[in-house]
Amino acid sequence: MLYAKKDESGLISAISQNKESDEWQLVSFTDNAMREFLARNEDEELKHRILEDADADFIRVLEDIIELLINKEIFQFTELPTPVQEKLLSRRWYREHTGQKQASNLMDDNEGLI
């Protein structure tokens, strides 16, 4: 999630992962003002960090979709290849132990694998 400070003409003058003040607005990676800001900005490290943030958000969306499909019984968790199961469980464990967003329900603590 990114916040932007915009000038009088609506162009982004700065971005941050935190809302620095009330004038900072939440922006999307697909926002036209964000695209213009990136086109004007030559800081490759900044562009790389923004891309990493977008990738992390997209990965979380994919995890949520996989969880939804499992919960709707479209497929079972055990039908996924073992490396995929391990990665999903590893990310679930990481989220639970780092206090990030509520963990997915890939496994029921009482029943094992779904």
Beta strands, then each sheet from edge to edge (+ up, - down):
strand 1: 2-6
strand 2: 12-16
strand 3: 25-27
strand 4: 107-108
strand 5: 112-113
sheet 1: 2+ 1- 3+
sheet 2: 4+ 5-
end
